[in-house]
Amino acid sequence: MTTVNVNETTLGVESFGDDDAPLVLLVGGTTMLSWPDALCERLAAGGRRVVRYDLRDSGESTTTDPQAPAYTLRDLAADAAALAERLGGGPAHLAGIGVGGMVAQVAVLDHPGAFSALTLVNTRAVAPGPPDDDLPDHDGATMRKLFARPKPDWTDREAVAEFAAAGAEVLGDDPGAARAVAARVWDRTPGTEPPVQLANQLGMVFAGLDCAPRWRERLPEIRVPTLVVHGRRNRFFPVGNGEAIARAIPGARLLVLEEAATAIPDAAVGEVTEAMLTLAAPRPSGP
């Protein structure tokens, strides 16, 4: 792991594979550890240079005030484009998971020349908050159970890991995997203050982020090959959100992981890797 400076900010990054191979840039959601190690390693074994990175206010990236971020979603999108250019090697295959998928959508729309392909995992095409009427919202019962839990002692690594494991069980993810990732995230979090921990562990910085203007209506402008991956059991961003994105982007391929929820489970890593490596060109649009 190292850091790269772009747009007057520092981004934590980790690289896998040959530096001369085609670049796959993985946007964290919000930390880079949202992307499984096994997926990064398999993509690298498939002949790609893989770089995963932390969004601002998470991991090794610049942390200022997660409760009042002085940047917008478009700034995060600009970070992705600047990072791809800084790493070199031509346009990158950009991939975003969760809130990182929102960053990735805006990045490809605002900076189309920087990217050659797009993968969106368990995300949606509207900013945090109430979705459009035709999109399924968070499952109410799941959210009530998830947020009714008392917060852990953020200075206690094991308590934070157990909190993450219990949350994963509510969401339908693997508690053991979530516990291990949360412990690693805690180790990389620059402080135990609740706002900083909430930004790293739960991505709560997005709740205060300026995500205007809307971008959903612009999705048909995307002309790079696109893969949309979504867990059938995702109760946070139900699968209808991924289906809507795939319908809107010309030629997009939809891959529904029948046994997955919000995370990419170990059992699906091979399938997702293969789909990313073989991402086909979009079908021609128009008559």
C-alpha positions in Angstrom: 0.0 0.0 0.0 1.1 3.6 -0.7 -0.4 7.0 -1.4 -0.8 9.1 -4.5 -1.5 12.9 -4.6 -4.1 14.1 -7.0 -6.3 17.2 -6.9 -4.5 18.5 -3.9 -5.5 15.5 -1.8 -3.8 12.2 -0.8 -5.4 8.9 -1.8 -4.4 5.6 -0.3 -3.8 3.0 -3.0 -2.8 -0.6 -3.3 -1.6 -2.3 -6.5 -1.7 -5.8 -7.8 -0.1 -7.2 -11.0 2.2 -6.0 -13.7 2.6 -2.2 -13.8 2.6 -2.4 -17.7 -0.7 -4.3 -17.9 -4.1 -2.7 -18.7 -5.3 -0.8 -15.6 -8.4 -1.8 -13.6 -9.2 1.0 -11.1 -11.4 -0.1 -8.1 -13.2 2.7 -6.3 -13.6 1.9 -2.6 -17.0 2.0 -1.0 -15.7 3.9 1.1 -12.4 2.1 1.8 -10.5 0.0 -0.7 -11.2 -3.1 1.4 -14.7 -3.3 0.1 -13.0 -5.0 -2.8 -12.0 -8.6 -1.8 -8.3 -9.5 -1.9 -9.1 -12.6 -4.0 -10.8 -10.6 -6.7 -7.9 -8.2 -7.0 -5.5 -11.2 -7.2 -7.5 -13.0 -9.8 -7.8 -9.9 -12.0 -4.1 -9.5 -11.7 -3.5 -13.1 -12.7 -5.8 -12.4 -15.7 -3.3 -9.9 -17.0 -4.5 -6.7 -15.4 -2.8 -4.1 -13.3 -5.3 -3.7 -10.4 -5.3 -0.6 -8.2 -7.9 -0.3 -5.4 -8.1 3.0 -3.5 -9.7 4.7 -0.5 -12.2 7.6 -1.0 -11.5 10.8 0.8 -12.0 10.7 4.6 -11.3 6.9 4.7 -8.3 4.6 5.1 -5.0 6.2 4.0 -6.6 9.0 2.1 -6.9 12.6 3.4 -9.2 12.8 6.4 -10.4 16.2 7.4 -14.0 16.4 8.7 -16.3 13.4 7.8 -19.2 15.2 9.4 -18.9 18.2 7.0 -17.1 17.1 3.8 -15.8 20.1 1.9 -16.0 18.3 -1.4 -18.8 16.9 -3.6 -19.6 13.7 -5.4 -18.2 15.3 -8.6 -14.9 16.0 -6.8 -14.7 12.3 -5.9 -15.4 11.5 -9.6 -12.6 13.9 -10.6 -10.3 12.1 -8.2 -10.9 8.9 -10.1 -10.1 10.4 -13.4 -7.0 12.2 -12.1 -5.8 9.0 -10.5 -6.3 7.0 -13.7 -4.3 9.6 -15.6 -1.6 9.7 -12.9 -1.2 5.9 -13.0 -0.8 6.0 -16.8 -1.1 3.4 -19.4 -4.2 4.7 -21.2 -7.9 4.7 -20.3 -8.7 2.5 -17.3 -11.5 0.0 -16.6 -13.2 1.7 -13.7 -15.2 -0.3 -11.1 -17.2 1.0 -8.2 -19.0 -0.8 -5.4 -21.8 0.6 -3.2 -21.3 4.3 -2.8 -18.2 3.9 -4.9 -20.4 2.8 -7.7 -22.1 6.3 -7.6 -18.6 7.9 -7.9 -17.8 5.6 -10.8 -21.0 6.5 -12.7 -20.4 10.2 -12.4 -16.7 9.8 -13.3 -17.4 8.0 -16.6 -20.1 10.6 -17.5 -17.9 13.6 -16.6 -14.6 12.2 -17.8 -15.4 9.8 -20.6 -11.9 9.9 -22.1 -10.3 8.6 -19.0 -12.1 5.2 -19.0 -12.4 2.3 -21.3 -14.9 0.1 -19.4 -17.2 0.3 -16.4 -18.2 -2.2 -13.7 -20.9 -1.2 -11.1 -21.4 -3.5 -8.1 -24.4 -3.3 -5.7 -25.1 0.4 -6.3 -27.9 2.7 -7.6 -28.2 5.6 -9.9 -29.4 8.2 -7.4 -27.7 9.8 -4.5 -28.1 8.7 -0.9 -31.6 9.5 0.4 -35.0 8.6 -0.9 -34.8 7.0 -4.3 -37.0 7.7 -7.3 -40.5 6.3 -7.2 -39.7 3.5 -9.7 -36.7 2.3 -7.7 -36.9 0.0 -4.7 -35.7 1.6 -1.4 -33.8 0.0 1.5 -35.8 -2.8 3.1 -37.5 -1.0 6.0 -37.4 -3.9 8.5 -33.8 -4.6 7.8 -32.8 -0.9 8.2 -34.7 -0.6 11.5 -32.9 -3.7 12.8 -29.5 -2.5 11.5 -29.7 1.0 12.9 -31.3 0.1 16.2 -28.2 -1.6 17.4 -26.1 0.4 19.9 -22.8 1.7 18.5 -19.7 -0.1 19.8 -16.8 1.4 21.7 -14.8 2.7 18.7 -11.5 2.4 20.6 -12.1 -1.3 21.0 -11.0 -3.2 17.8 -12.7 -6.4 18.7 -16.0 -4.6 19.6 -16.0 -2.9 16.3 -15.3 -6.1 14.5 -18.2 -7.8 16.3 -20.5 -4.9 15.5 -19.6 -5.3 11.8 -20.2 -9.1 12.0 -23.6 -8.6 13.5 -24.5 -6.0 10.9 -23.5 -8.4 8.1 -25.8 -11.0 9.5 -28.7 -8.5 9.4 -27.9 -7.7 5.8 -27.4 -11.2 4.7 -23.6 -11.1 4.2 -21.0 -13.4 5.7 -20.4 -12.4 9.3 -16.9 -14.0 9.5 -15.7 -12.1 6.4 -17.2 -8.8 7.6 -15.5 -9.3 11.0 -12.1 -9.8 9.4 -12.5 -6.8 7.0 -13.7 -4.5 9.8 -10.7 -5.3 11.9 -8.4 -4.5 9.0 -10.4 -1.2 8.4 -10.0 -0.3 12.1 -6.2 -0.9 11.8 -6.1 1.6 8.8 -8.5 4.2 10.4 -6.7 7.4 11.4 -8.3 7.7 14.8 -11.1 6.3 17.0 -13.3 9.4 17.0 -16.9 8.3 16.1 -17.2 10.4 13.0 -14.0 9.0 11.6 -14.9 5.4 12.4 -18.4 5.9 11.0 -16.9 7.2 7.7 -14.5 4.2 7.5 -16.8 1.4 8.8 -20.2 2.5 7.5 -19.5 5.2 4.9 -21.6 7.7 6.8 -19.6 10.6 5.3 -21.9 10.2 2.2 -24.9 11.3 4.3 -23.4 14.8 4.3 -22.1 14.9 0.8 -23.3 17.2 -2.0 -24.4 14.8 -4.7 -26.0 17.3 -7.1 -26.7 17.5 -10.0 -28.6 14.3 -10.8 -27.0 11.9 -13.1 -29.5 9.1 -13.7 -31.0 10.7 -16.8 -27.5 10.9 -18.3 -26.8 7.1 -18.1 -27.7 6.6 -21.8 -24.7 8.8 -22.6 -22.3 6.0 -21.4 -20.7 4.4 -24.3 -18.0 2.2 -22.8 -18.6 -1.5 -22.2 -20.5 -1.8 -18.9 -21.0 -4.7 -16.4 -23.6 -4.3 -13.7 -23.3 -6.8 -10.8 -25.9 -7.1 -8.1 -26.8 -9.4 -5.3 -30.2 -10.9 -5.5 -30.4 -10.8 -1.7 -29.3 -7.2 -1.3 -31.7 -5.5 1.1 -29.8 -2.3 1.3 -29.9 -1.5 -2.5 -32.4 -4.1 -3.7 -31.7 -5.7 -7.1 -34.2 -3.5 -8.9 -31.6 -0.7 -8.7 -29.0 -2.7 -10.6 -31.6 -3.7 -13.1 -32.6 -0.1 -13.7 -28.9 0.9 -14.3 -28.4 -2.0 -16.8 -31.6 -1.0 -18.7 -30.4 2.6 -19.0 -26.8 2.1 -20.2 -26.7 1.0 -23.8 -25.4 -2.6 -24.2 -24.8 -3.1 -20.4 -24.6 -6.7 -19.2 -26.4 -7.5 -15.9 -24.9 -10.2 -13.7 -27.2 -11.1 -10.8 -25.5 -13.1 -8.0 -28.3 -15.3 -6.7 -26.7 -16.0 -3.3 -25.2 -12.6 -2.6 -26.3 -9.6 -0.6 -24.3 -6.4 -0.3 -20.8 -7.8 -0.5 -19.0 -10.0 -3.1 -18.9 -13.4 -1.4 -15.9 -15.7 -1.9 -18.1 -18.1 -3.9 -18.8 -15.4 -6.5 -15.3 -14.0 -6.9 -14.5 -16.3 -9.8 -17.7 -15.4 -11.7 -17.3 -11.7 -11.2 -13.6 -11.8 -12.2 -14.4 -13.7 -15.4 -17.2 -11.2 -16.2 -14.9 -8.3 -15.7 -12.1 -9.8 -17.8 -14.4 -10.6 -20.7 -16.4 -7.4 -20.6 -17.8 -7.1 -24.2 -18.2 -4.0 -26.2 -21.7 -2.4 -26.0 -24.2 -3.0 -28.7 -24.7 -0.2 -31.2 -27.4 2.2 -30.2 -30.0 3.8 -32.4 -32.1 2.4 -35.3 
